[in-house]
Amino acid sequence: MTIGKIIDGKAFATGLRDRVGDGVADFVAAAGRKPGLAVVLVGEDPASAVYVRNKGRMTVAAGMESFEFKRPASIEEDDLLDLIEELNHDDRVDGILVQLPLPAHIDETAVIAAIDPAKDVDGFHVVNSGRLATGQDALVPCTPLGCIMLLKDELGDLSGMEAVVVGRSNIVGKPMAQLLLAENCTVTIAHSRTRDLASVVHRADIVVAAVGRPEMVKGEWIRPGATVIDVGINRVADDDDDGRTRLVGDVATAEALAHARAITPVPGGVGPMTIAVLLRNTLVAAHARAGLAAPEGL
Ligand code: GUN
């Protein structure tokens, strides 16, 4: 029995961040300023605070300007919308990211709609999702774009392949399906109401799991030779009952390795790609706003 390859997302992300760093130096030479990314964090969620801190650190490491705005969970929606409006008009800011989730009293859709689509480095604005769906240039959500980069690196041309995306979120599942379609895959989106998920997944040359349920996709569902991208990051209790926790994906990785050609691990697969692609999107947005041609090789 052959054992599949582990796709090293961490190494790929490091390489991408290095290429972004080179692109930033070229941008500074051409535009006379640094690209800038503004991150807005509302509330005290510890996981979000860690993400935001890492984003800030890596933004600066890539040679960009990082602006952080922390607001209490009690902020009024109008005050948050005012902040976004200010950032929309701030010329130093090329990218705006509002960390999700937001507190329940704030309408996430309204907040995303308030972001200038040209600065929407998360690719969540309907203008960007519409542009992606209609094959126009768009800012594309970071996690699915990172998944496509890993897939193309592993498989080359994806044309004609059967791709099954498990999960239909606006952040991952739907844009992932659009990106695979743009690569000429035959795409199925499966979800919690899908009948006989095992046999749907078994059709796939490419499986992307993005459901947020620990190890839901079983090894025997994977068609021999398929490539598996695991977007899930789930914290579960450790097996030995000592109160510790560990991270697992949406795929039963060890089992799947007995069938797959290649698989992304958790941690160290898709996760590190998200921030690297965010930096890439910020550099792309900066070029467009400065009237410069899009950077190459990113
Ligand atoms: N929360 C979890 N992932 C993301 C992301 O990619 N973007 C934003 N804005 N919030 C998130």
Residues whose N, C-alpha, C, O or C-beta is under 5 A from the ligand:
A	BS01	GUN	L97 V98 Q99 L100 P101 D122
